[in-house]
Amino acid sequence: MSKNDEVERIRRIRDRQIQLRDPSVEQKRVQREISKKRRSSVERFSFGAIFGDIPKMITGTLIGIVIGILILLILPYIFDGTWVDPVGIGLTVVGAVFGFFFGRALDARDALSDF
């Protein structure tokens, strides 16, 4: 083995030892583990969870209003007349009231099932 080969081998060994003792490598590993734990602990965003936390009374009212507004927007394309707008507004109010009472009934059922 020549002297150059021996020097190269010693240099590679030294570089490997320095790399193994490098504090930034350990710090990166620790940060990676911390990030992984944080990502797994944080809940994902979902509309289902949001609507599950809101009382069904409010959710039912909102759904009733949305259905009423959709009817209000679609009704003029189906029927022609001056009565379409008041009927659409009335159906929006009826949908909101129906959704409110339906949601209230669901909340009452959930409250009774807790006992």
Buried (B, 14 or more C-beta within 10 A) or exposed (E): EEEEEEEEEEEEEEEEEEEEEEEEEEEEEEEEEEEEEEEEEEEEEEEEEEEEEEEBBBBBBBBBBBBBBBBBEEBEEEEEEEEBEEBBBEBBEBBBBBBBBBBBEBBEEEEEEEE
